[in-house]
Amino acid sequence: MFDNIRAKITQLESLAELRNTYKDKKIVFCSGCYDILQSGHAVFFNQCKSYGDLLVVGVGRDETLRRLKGPGRPVNPENNRLYLVAALEDVDFAVLNDHKIGKGKIDFADVITQLRPDIFVLNQDDSAIAEKQALCDQVGVKIEYVDRAVPPELMPTSTTRIINKINYAYKAPLRIDFAGGWTDVPYIMQGKTGYVSNAAIKPIIEMRNKTFNFSGYPRGSGLSTSTAVKLLEMLSSKTYNAEPKSLHAIAEDLFNLENRELNWAIGRQDQYAIVFGGFNCFECVEDTAKPLDVKVSKDTLEAFRKNLLLLHTGVSRNAQSAVEQVYQNYQTEEGKRALDILTDCGYRFIHALAEKDFIACAKIMEDNWEAQKLLAQASTNENLDAMYAFAKENGAYGGKICGAGGGGAFIFYCEDTQALKKAMKKQFVDCFEIDFEFEYQTIKELNAL
């Protein structure tokens, strides 16, 4: 049963004899890895066969694929790939290529020299046409070029796409809240409008096969890892289809999902920041949120980021005490005043940033931090206050704790991040920096939804 496929397998030392046996036939040769055989290969072989009577296919060896494609390749061993190629109708013979790799990543110099086919077929976008033309000129072989044609009934694909799909990871950024936190919580705001300025950040976190990669972020940093996790679980659910949905709809779905689990007691800023990506100031009302139409250029954001230091305190945040105090205090005169200040900070921050007034942004973060503490004394403690005061003494213009407080990460604005980092780590031995960049892609762009 398998003999008809086995009969199509040939060896390097048999190629000259094969050429002599079929001297009256037009022999066509092509070569490739064919690691995961897919529809594009079948179309290519059909194109190749149209140029002659017999098609001989050279298949790259395992050692070649490891060198050219990197770790994890090949997916399938060379003999498996060789026999699968031979099993296709348009292929008359299949042979393993050379052990050595020459210029232009050519691993079939000995094969084509021994076979001396009439025609060698290449894709028009081949990356080493000059080197392959030189080899063909040397052995007297004509080159023909073909497009990467896709019949209308087929979807375009490639080995890399297949591997990426098999290894697919859902991706989400985290976020830094610069100003306005707590004013995004409908329960607390009681119908008033809030403003929260924040930015999505990377490294992103990933979920592959229900396993999370947190990219080195410590949990309890105040950077919204819990919301990112919930978003990845939602996106990967078989019952959820994000493709036709707007960013607003995805953010609201996530908000509703988290609030159902947390008794409708949280705000919208984390969900919207992570879903929308980039920097935004979200206007938050009772039943929705939207980004303000205030443009901040990417150049401005990058100039701002270069002077930001994200520094973990070394202590995971204990947000529960702060949350409890907020819900105790938000209706008091002091609590209402704090929420008014936080709302003003969230709104003023984006305008100061758009005007490139980074020192004003730092002062707004500081005002926000003071209002956070006014709303809930548990947002801070003696150690956090000491760290903030020391940062101000050593070059920070201002900053705040990320999230609800009680620990986690500080964000500071300063002229010299390296000097401030060095001073802070020397004075507070448990603290450490978190390297980050702004993530400008939306959640749909990150996940090709």
Buried (B, 14 or more C-beta within 10 A) or exposed (E): EEEEBEEBBBEBEBBEEBBEEBEEEEBBBBBBBBBBBBBBBBBBBBBBBEBBEBBBBBBBBBBBBEBBBEEEBBBBEBEEBBBBBBBBEBBBBBBBBBEEBBEBBBBBBBBBBBBBBBBBBBBEEEEBBEBBBEBBEEBEBEBBEBEEEEEEEEEEBBBEBBBEEEEBBBBBBBBBBBBBBBBBBBBBBEEBEBBBBBBBBBBBBBBBEEEBBBEEBBEBBBBBBEBBBBBBBBBBEEEBEBEEBEBBEBBBBBBEBBBEEEEEBBBBBBBBBBBBBBBBBBBBBEEBBBBBEBEBEEEBBEEBBEBBBBBBBBBBBBBEBBBEBBBEBBEEEEBBEBBEBBBBBBBBBBBBBBEBEBEBBBBBBBBBBBBBBBBBBBBBBEBBEEBBEBBBEBBBBBBBBBBBBBBBBBBBBBEEBEEBBEBBBEBBEEBBBBEBEBBBBBBBEBBEB
